[in-house]
Amino acid sequence: MTAFATSSSAKTPVKVTVTGAAGNIAYSLLWRVAAGDVFGPDQPVELTLLEIPDAMQAAEGTAMELADSAMPLLKGVNVTDNQRAGFEGTNAAFLVGAKPRGKGESRSDMLEANGRIFIEQGKALNDGAAQDVRVLVVGNPANTNAYIASKAAGDVPAEQFNALMRLDHNRSLSMLSQKLDAAPEEFSRVVVWGNHSDTQFPDLTYAQLRGENVSDQIDQNWYTEEFIPRVAKRGAEIIEVRGKSSAASAASAAVDHIRDWVQGTDGRWTTVALPSTGEYGVDEGLVFGFPVIGVGGKWQVVEDLEINDFQRPRIDANIEALREEAKVADALS
Ligand code: NAX
């Protein structure tokens, strides 16, 4: 480990593990965490970069650059390809590393390959992580990878495993803000239900702009023909234009997610994919995007919302898709 003696604070550092640490998303994420954007401006952090053996050298290079950034809150950087060591004592784990779908591979092949990774990581978290560990799965298929890791970590309460749908949420806010010429933070009660995939349902039924219903300010055709499909396919649009997949925006969403989990949302809704306890007809255990608020270091699903005939089939399509993914996952364990 490279340890940095700095004088910024006497607080015990928070231990943060990032997998896929030599990759694109991590290259932005690690600096945001070390800058205090997640745990606050007076909370030191210690980073562990977990990679596969082939990418260890690149991860070492990333660690060298972190050191060269001389960041006051960064108390140490570890680099490892050993899962047990990588999750030892960790308080927050960003599971970013995953195996992309190879040429000619089906989605189910990709699920299987990732399933094996996330079973191992779930076990290692179970055995070594701090009791209060918060786990955010970013690597795709994120919802089912979180489902798998949580099942493999039987001693860790399922609610401590989330998957990232904040990027889909932020994309929704961005598209709305451009449409209605308002700042993203002026919108409230936006949610993206379901799976981080093409079936996701960015829902404006309850959305408000400065307290006024958004549905009165947009036409239905824009909502169904442009907003919903464009948010759901924004990742592909970024690849088309940028030539690479979303990286800094994904890191930024991951930062928003854990920051709000730790620090709360002050009553604001956001979107989190978390293990269902049966809300809105979603099978218990499926990791599903819900409207939530952050209170006292935990998420609370916004309950008792009326679901209309436009929403129901869109939510159900996500339940069905995640059920199918869970079947493949269950066959692995
Ligand atoms: P990169 O290919 O740049 O980096 C992935 C890194 O993960 C590589 O360095 C690889 O060596 C490492 N890795 C693979 N298996 C590992 C394992 N078992 N343990 C540790 N490290 C491992 O991908 P990047 O652009 O950073 O994207 C990472 C993941 O995020 C992908 O699965 C991607 O599909 C997913 N995304 C998820 C998003 C979301 O909103 N949930 C949005 C962005 C992104 O598409």
Residues whose N, C-alpha, C, O or C-beta is under 5 A from the ligand:
A	BS01	NAX	T19 G20 A22 G23 N24 I25 A26 L50 E51 I52 A55 V96 G97 A98 K99 I117 V137 V138 G139 N140 A142 L164 L167 H196 S245 S246 A250
